[in-house]
Amino acid sequence: MANFVSDPKVMVSDVSRWQDNPETEAMVDFEKMKNAGLWGVILKSGQHNRIDRTFFRNASECKRIGFNFGTYFFYDPLGHWRDQADLWAELVYQTNPNLDNWADLEYNWDGPYKGLDALYNFMERAKANGIPNLTIYTGYYWWFDTIWKNSTPAQLNYFKQYPLSLAWYADSPDFVNIPQPWTEEQWRWWQFTANGDGYYYGVESSRIDLDKFNGTPEDFYTTFPLANVVEVPPDGGDPNMTYITGKVTASAGLRVRIQPSTTAEILGVLPYLAPVEGYLEGEWIKILYNGANGYISAQYVEILTSTPTPPPTQGDVNINMTLHADGTITGQWTDV
């Protein structure tokens, strides 16, 4: 039995090419999905050396309508962990998701890159590649049979740094068991059904996975940079400006304008408590909004950090390491 937030309000779906019928012109209707009450979607990005054929279109459409999205990459033991982590990172960099990125660990076939060491190196490579919000998606019994029973407690403890997205189909979280090494504090997502009404949520398959967030709406807003404000303006701003992070304090939401003026055209509205990231220009903050520059009033933003320039990006590294039974690590990191 596991504790989960009571009456969870935040729910997302996860979709791939299986939710699209290639024989029709239509694809996933994310407007319908959004209007049906979902807070976002986790998009399959790839598997082995293949990109999901719907991924780029799905990501582009989510950005167009301001719908939160993350990615998942299905780890395949037939492919080298390094190549898979690098492909995933490239897809993340190209689309800039703003929810979690799930390492989908549930393969049920053999291959040269299966087991503890391969998955450890896959996660380390993904982390070193700078993939943000790394999360592990798995099922209780798959994890038990593949990793848990074949690991020492010290080896298992490595995976605790990544939040857990758990597939366990049940009507109540009271029936859910959390696999080691995670506790309720690291349990972020609960995939509670694979039988959601696909047509109702805008996909072309009759069924769809649905996932509940283990937190309140306020927790969701503070955990993720939402679609309306996800990155620094692409031109980088004036180097003499101050780069800030913060959150919206206006309870009714904060207007995004095309120019730093209260009479300028309104592009949209950021919700209460939405994270903010951009450049301070006098009484305004320059942000990226749905792929274009926008401005919000600094008066209604609680500034949490400020620096003269944006934080540095993570450089690439080569990794080939082993996680030993006592939890120690051996291997080599080489800067590229």
N, C-alpha and C positions, 0 to 999 in steps of 0.2 A: 504494500500500500504506500502511495506517495502523495505528498501534499502538492497541490497546484493552486494557483490563484483562484479564489472563488468567483464564479460567474465571469469567466474571461470574456472580454469584449473584443479583443484584437485577434483576427483570424486572417490567414493568408492561404493561398493554394500553391501547389508546385506543378509545373507543366513542362512538357517536352513535345517532340514531334508526334507522339502518340495522341495528343489532344487536337491534332490538325489532320483533316482528311485531304491528302494530296490530290484527290480527284475533283475537288471543288475549288473555286476561286477564293472563297471565304477562308479566313484564318481565325485565330483566337480573337474574340471581341473583348478587349480589355476595358473598354468603356462600360460594357455590360457587367463585367466582373467587378469593376469599381463601384458601379451603381447598385450592385447586389449586396454591398456591404463589406467586401473584403478590403483589407488595409494594404495589401500588396501581393506579390507573387514571387516565387523562387523559380527561376528559369533554368532548365537544363542547358549547360553550355557545351558539354562534350563528353566523350568517353574514348579511352585509349588514344588513338591518333585522329579521331573524327570530331568534327564540329557538328552539333545538332543543327539540322537543316533549317529549323525555325528560329534559331537563337538570335541572330542579328535583327531580323524583322521584329521579333517579340520585344527585344530590348529597345529598339528604336521607337516602337509604338508606345511602350511604357513611358519613355522619356517625353514623347509628344504630348501625352495627356496628363503628365505629372503623377504617374502611378508608381509607388514604391516597388522596387524589385531587387532581388538578390540573385545569386547563381548557385547551381550545384554542378559538380563534376563527378561522373560515375567512374570510380577507380576500377580499372580492369587489370587483373594479374597477368594478362598477355603482353602488356606494354610496359616499358621501363618507367619506373616511378619518376625519374628525372624529366623525361619527355612529356609525361602527362601533366606534371606540375607546371612545366614551362608553357605548355599549350594553354592550360587553365589561366595562368597569369596573364598571358597575352590577350585572352578573351576578356578578362576582367579589366585590364588597362584600356581596351578599346571601347568598352561600354560603360565603365564607371558605375557599377551598381551601388545602391545605398543601404541595402539590408545585408543580412549575413550571406556569406559564401560557404555553402555546405560541401564538405568532402563526403561523398556518398559511398559508404563502405558497406556493401551487401552482396558482393559477387558470389556466385555459387558454382564456379567452374575453376579448373586447375590452371596454373600458369607459372612461369619462372619467377614472377615478381609478386608472389603471394606471401602472406604472413606478417609477423611482427616487424621485422627489420625493414621490409619493403614499405609498409605503411608508415613507419616512423620516419624513414627518409623522405617519403612523399610529403608528409606534413611539414617536415623541416625545410624542404625545398620550397614548398608553397609559401611558408612563412618568410623565408629569406628572399623570395621573389616579391615580397611586399603585398601579397593578397590580404586585404583588410577583412576584419570580422570573420576570421576562420572559425568554422563550426563543424563538428562531426555529426553526420546523420547516420544512424544505424538502427538495427533491431536488436532487442534484448538477446534473443537466442543465437542470432548470427554472431554477435559480439562475444557471447559466452563461448561458443564452440571454436571460433577462429582466433580470438585474441586473449580473452580473460583466462581461460583454463590453460593456456600455453605461455603465460607470462608470470613473472614474479610480481609481488606488490609494488616494488620499486619501478619496474618497467611499466606497469599499468599507470602508476602515478603520473608519468609523463603526459598522458592524454588528458589529464584533468584540466590543463590550461585552456583547453578548447571547450566552449559551451556545447551542450548536448542537444541535438534534435532527435527525438526518439519516436520511432514508429511502433505503436502499440494500439491496436484497434479495440476500442472499448467505449462504453457509454459514459464511464466515469473514471477520473484519475485514481479513484480509490482502488481500482483493479490493476494499476500499473506498477511494475517493479522497475527500478532504475538500476542499470548495470554498473558495476564497479569500473573505474574509480570515481564516478560522478556521485554527487549528492544532489538534493533538491535545489541547492543554491546554484548549481551549474546547469540545471535542466531549463533550457530556454524555450524549446518548441516541442509540442506534442502533436504528432501526426495521428489523429484519433480515428480517421476513416479513410478508406480508399473508394468509398461509395457515395461521395457527394454528387449532387445533381449537376452533371456536366453542362447540360443545355441551359440550366438556370444561371450558371456562372459564366456562360459565354464561350464554352469550348465546343468542339465538334464531336467529342467522345461523350458517351452517355454517362460516364463516371469520371470523377476527379478527386484527387487527394486534397484533404483539408487539414490545416495545421493551426493549432491554437498557441498563442504567445503566453508564456508564464509571467504575466505582469499586467499592470493597469495601463490604460492609454497614456497616462503621464510617464510611466516607465518606458513605454515604447518610444515616445517622443524624445526622451533623454538618452535612450540607448542608441538610436540611429539618427544620422543626418537624413532628413526626409527629402522627398523628390523635389520639393520647391526650393531647396537650398542645399546643394550637395558638393559644391567645389568652388575654388577661387576663380574669379574671372580669367578666361583663357589668355588674355594679354599680360597677365601677371601684375597689372597695376603699376603705378608709379613707384620706383624703388624707395622714394622718400616717404611714401605713405606707410601707415601702420596696419599690419595684418592682424585681424582680431578673430576670436571665436567667442560665441555667446549664445544666448537663447532669447526668444521672443517673450516679452512680458505683457503685451496687450492681450487681455482676456478675450476680446472679440476678433483677434487676428490682426495682422499687420500688412498694409498694402505695399505691393511691390510696384514701383513706377519706372517708366522708361528713362526718365531724367531725374536728377536730384532737385525736384520741385514739387510742392503740394498741388500744383495745377497740371502736372505732367500726366500723360496717359497711364492708366492703371493696367499692369500686366497680369496681376493676380493677387492672392492673399496668402501669407504664411500663417499657419495655425499657431495658436497659443502653445508656448514651450518648445516650438520647433528650433532645432539648433541653427546657428548662424555662423557663416564663415566667409570672410571677405576683407575688403580694405576700407578703413575709416577715411572719409573725405569730409572734414568739417562736421556738420550735423547729420551727415548721411553715411551709409555703409554701402559700398559697391559689392554686389554679389552676382553669382551666376544663377539665372532663373530659367529653367527649361531650355538651356542651351544658349541663352543670350544674356548680356549684361543688364542688370536691373539695380534699383536703388531702394533702400528702406530707411526709415527715420531711425537714427541712433538713439533717439529719446525713448524708444520702446524696446530697446535691446539691453539685456544685462550682459555686459562684457565680462567674460571669464578669463581670457588671456589676450595679451597683445604683444607683438614682436615686430621689429622693423621689417623682417622678411619672412616668407613662409617657411615652415619646417623643412629640413632636407629630406630627400627621398632615399629609400633603401637601395643600396647598390646590389649588383648581382654577385652570387657566390656559387662555387661548385661544392657540393656536399656528398660525402659517402661515408656514413658513420654507422656505428653499431650501438644499440641500447642494451647494455649487459644486465644480467640478472640482479645485480646489486644496485642498479640505477645509474651506474657510471657510464660515460660515453667515450668511445674512442673513434678516431677517424680524422679526417682532414677537411678544413675549410680553405678554399683558395679564392682570393679576390680575382674577379675578372676585369 
